[in-house]
């Protein structure tokens, strides 16, 4: 459509190139240059800082990536050419991190058992198990204790019998500290730490009694705990970890747990010791989704309902919107402007609020619809599986028809009136003329919007989650899912709602949705030939 | 490409233009004929207006009902008082004012950022020819088919690990949330803008270049003002989308003080069921004011933007 602008014929001569360069540099202006230097300077400062912090935390790969991308960005903006890259780079950086990378990362998570009970490394799991199963060591020494805080983290400062001062927190084992002030055998001041007052101790009692500060890096050495914030005692775990054989042994029952390879210590009888850790489980999440009856069943009907919901939503809003567009497209009708203004209100009102308001109106006992419109009937709008589905469709019709009305009106008006008149001259009745001439033309221009509306409703999380919460819940299902859940709300609930999170399974569902959405998009694009219009 | 949507004011047609003439025109038509031609349209119009406006009238009435629950909200405009609006700001557990400020901050920052990033990219795609251009356009089109919320688990885990090292942009950080939203900036926005940029003749760029303007100056001082209508549309659409975004905000923002209206108001009613219905309604009315006002003020541009996307 537009002529190539980056390579002009005069560039071929040295003269022309030089003239162009002079013009370019003269026109940039000192303000832009200053802005460029400042932004690039900031970018470099931030990436150097970030890389240093990352290297300090031993994240070598990410740190290197930060350095490399910082260098690439600087290179792009400092040289003369690469003009498109200069304009594309900022958006592409965000796209790469928060769209492309997270999609790939979803793929990775789908192959792990990441979730409640499996959300960290094996070392963390071992420490966590030992911390959770601690008993006080009989006749162990008492340590005079001061509770200290440093950057929002509670820690213990204790004095040993031979006068040594040690400090540590949940993540940092006890270590000798210099420069602390001791009065009456108790620490009263530590550099870089704040000493908690008695009132603070009372307020944070809960936090305090669960805090355990390891004595050393060896998980078997035990930890200090306190009940009153004044004295600490040594606690050791019922479990002993043997590094050479990689087993946990319960010293009270003598039961031995071994690493079963699935992210947890298990006995021979199959009893698991929680928490476990994150491991790669291969296709297990996908296999579970397809073979485990209590997941497969819900997954199937949720998928079916998602398609039905998206299709019916598009169909109902389109039919109503088109009908209204035709009705109001008559120039003889007065005050159409006011009708239109009220009609687009549902589109302007934030969607999540609409769903919540409708949820209130559809409340079975107290809602307006049952109490006023149906005179006190107790119609279970949101708690009967089928009525809940109907309710969702009604509310989505309310939410979506204004949009369809607007685009149909626009499309109708872009079709010349002469076509209809010509048809009527030829003897077609008005409806016939509409159906055979205007409607096909309308569909041509509206089709891409119908497809994107389908895609939107396919993932219309807010409506479902705010109106019914996906409910009524299916009690027999092995996952938290209800009869109005669509795929995306099911993913959300599996990952973030309730006490059990299964990030691995949720990501596996996400990947399945990716494939469904991808297939639909490709088919739709092929049919509408949208891609061919790119030049 | 863009279609004007108000033919009644623009296009001369058979309808009489002054009210008086209209009146005499309808008066001339017998009732039956009037009804079959336009009268029934008004009946449809009234029915649709009731359907469209009712929930909004209901929530407005509920918000004026002092201390009301769901059941008391059923008497429309029975009691009138502003006490719910006052109560709304005096609830330490549900810091409505903070939610409001957060939502505006996040919404405006994300929307401004998206427009800037999208416009830069659209300019490159529309004005420059480079290897990988078509591939880039198709990639953007395909990537936006996968909405970000599908990857919510991965986004959560990513922000969790960023937060361990850089708490300022990790989990529970509003800046972090804005960064995540900017990840979607190059999606549909670039596409809308690209189409609009293409309608601006390249001869303008060339003239400016001959006069000695560099690419940056052309972009900022010539092109951007010319495409400001589409910038406004994209800004508004992404603002409205961000204001009611729930999933990612609810996953990333943990402290009540840092949450947005969507997250806060949802939890507010899901926790307290129907007890504080009028306070929720007051919150809903306040939360809706800005998007609805912007929408009504800019509706003509939005509509033409939407239609431009469809009608070629």
Interface residues (C-beta under 8 A of the other chain):
Chain A: X1 X2 X3 X4 X5 X6 X23 X24 X25 X26 X27 X28 X29 X32 X50 X53 X54 X57 X59 X83 X84 X87 X88 X90 X91 X92 X94 X95 X97 X98 X99 X100 X101 X102 X103 X105 X106 X109 X114 X324 X327 X328 X330 X331 X332 X333 X334 X336 X337 X339 X341 X342 X343 X344 X345 X346 X347 X348 X349 X350 X351 X352 X353 X354 X356 X357 X358 X359 X360 X361 X363 X366 X367 X368 X371 X372 X398 X402 X403 X406 X407 X409 X410 X411 X413 X414 X445 X446 X448 X449 X455 X459 X461 X462 X465 X466 X469 X488 X491 X492 X495 X496 X503 X506 X507 X510 X513 X514 X517 X518 X521 X530 X531 X533 X534
Chain B: X3 X4 X5 X6 X7 X8 X11 X13 X14 X15 X22 X37 X38 X41 X42 X44 X45 X48 X49 X51 X52 X53 X55 X56 X58 X59 X62 X69 X70 X71 X73 X74 X116 X117 X118 X120 X121 X123 X124 X126 X127 X128 X129 X130 X133 X134 X136 X137 X138 X140 X141 X142 X143 X145 X146 X147 X148 X149 X150 X151 X152 X153 X154 X155 X156 X157 X158 X165 X166 X179 X180 X182 X183 X184 X185 X186 X187 X190 X198 X202 X205 X206 X209 X212 X213 X214 X215 X216 X217 X219 X240 X243 X244 X246 X247 X250 X251 X262 X265 X266 X269 X270 X274 X277 X280 X281 X284 X287 X288 X291 X292 X295 X296 X299 X303 X304 X306 X307 X309 X310 X311 X312
